[in-house]
Amino acid sequence: MFVPGQYRQPDDSWPIDLIRLNPLALLISNGAKVGIPFATHLPIILDPDRSEDAFELSKIRLFGHMNKANPHWRALPDQGPVLAAFTGPNAYVSPTVYEKTPAAPTWNFAAVHVQAALQKLESHEETIAVVKATVRAFETDFGTGWDMSESLDYFSRILPGVGAFYLDVQHVDSMFKFSQEQSPEIQERVRTSFARHESTQHRDTATLMCRLARAGAEGNSFTPGGQ
């Protein structure tokens, strides 16, 4: 992913936070036919046993699972290269917000691309551990505290159709494009416009833009035109 300098993350916690809060990834790998890749949308979680001081995504293992009936599963070689793409809040920026001419429309967005080596997990114990860890992660961040204990027998019955894996991260590209190419005054107009918008995508983007502004105010190098 091409990432101009001014759109890089303020610090290493940003890609980790984006993946945790936007775990539905697009997993891409080579297909059976040359030049035609496989792409599957699936949930991916951060290693639940990661160290509390692991702030760099390149030092954290990722876990996921997919339906074994998916031809993509059979095409995944052990330790084969894959790309997992995560997309965060995003929203259209209308030139009317800039209050200047000339101007051009654009799209503000956050994305993280993870290049990794994928390792399939074949045993029942490893697979059920990934499924349970996924439930715990999502119930914590998005659910209502559902107790899975009464459904574990059901999990075991459907487990033969579940393909679990982990990703050893090799390279990370992160892009947080939030109008940094504009002046601080225009950035504030965009944030305000997004925060008032009826679309939740716009409001969520405004929240990240506010976090970005605070990072800049605290002296971080992630500022308009910065490297």
Secondary structure, 3 states (H helix, E strand, C coil): CCCCHHHCCCCCHHHHHHHHHCCEEEEEECCCCCCCCEEEEEEEEECCCCCCCCCCHHHCCEEEEEECCCHHHHHCCCCEEEEEEEEEEEEEECHHHCCCCCCCCEEEEEEEEEEEEEEEECCHHHHHHHHHHHHHHHHHHCCCCCCCHHHHHHHHHHHHHEEEEEEEEEEEEEEEECCCCCCHHHHHHHHHHHHCCCCHHHHHHHHHHHHHHHHHHCCCCCCCCCC
